[in-house]
Amino acid sequence: MEQYSIEVCYSPDLFPLYENKEAVVVVVDILRATSSICTAFENGAHAIIPVKTRREAMNAKENGSIVAAERNGLILDFADFGNSPSNFTKENVLGKEIVYSTTNGTKTVQMAEECKAVAIGSFCNFTVLLQWLIAQKSPITILCAGWKGKYNIEDSVFAGALTDALLTTQQYTTMCDSAIAAVDMWNTHKHNLRALINKCAQHERLRSNNLDDCIDYCLTFDTCSKVPVYVAGKIVPAKIN
């Protein structure tokens, strides 16, 4: 049986060292962008357009688009709503196209656009993502959004969970130290994941802004049934057979 490689990139700043145009890239921003994107499609969003800058998001709003946007965890003053999964309700997103800009996640999605495919990963869509990845029969790079180019725990432990699940299929292998370290982190903490996340810098950022009520949701497996993919400048649900 042919095996495919798995690599884990802990920061967008490191992505040039991991970029593989034959790979499927899974972008991860657990707290909160990729969890919110998965929730948006579960609630019927038509498409999400990620943009990098505040100016791009503001221009989109001035042109009549619905905009979800934040910086440093806080909603931007012109945006319709912010970056928590609870913002992406059916009332806000059903059938709609949303322009989306966040501190870390949305620009990370765009970085990988020249690779074979770009998927959005979270605990929320874990099992359907795993099944979809296996069907791609391709190398996989898990790209953590991190925090302003720096390492973070929440994305890394998710990368370990996904890597571990892929390796158990025996369709995948890894010789990537960051993937091995992520798996070890996951296996050490998987029985009390919330205790680990309570130590994270992002937990403190969210708590200080009274936004930490989303954390348990973001750590819950399989609340969503879609695999969002980035295609031609938009995030849309993948077609799953």
C-alpha angles and dihedrals in degrees: 000000000000114000128209128210128247123205130178120211111196097198138025087233088065095047095100087065092054103034111131116171090204092057132093107233120213111201114208129193103153097177093068135313104067092041088052094047091053090048091050093057092044086058094050107267112168097211142337121219111204116209128185106215140053089233093056090050092047092049090052090052091049088052092055103264125141106248132200110187141156142166124201088357097303127110113251113245096245097045125107091224142344140246108283120110088238089066091062097072125151088255090058102038114020109130092349137125112227130197108219132194127172138168095257117352107061097051089048090058091056094050093070099047094115093058124095093268140342119218131182116236134196140141085258093069099024102130098040089047091051091051092046092050092051089053092055093066092208141119112274131219116190106207115198116207091211119177119300091325095317130114120264133192102223096058092042095053090049088051087054093050093050094044091049092051092048093048092054089063089064088222089102139054135181138206092172115118093206090055092049091048091049091052090051090050091050094048091048095051108024094103092056104023095155091060089057093046090050086067094054123111090227090056089058092046091052093043093051089055095043090247099115094100088092096062100089090048092050090053095049117105125233106359088136131056102196134090107213113209131189112236128166095341098316136088111228135162113276118241106250120195 
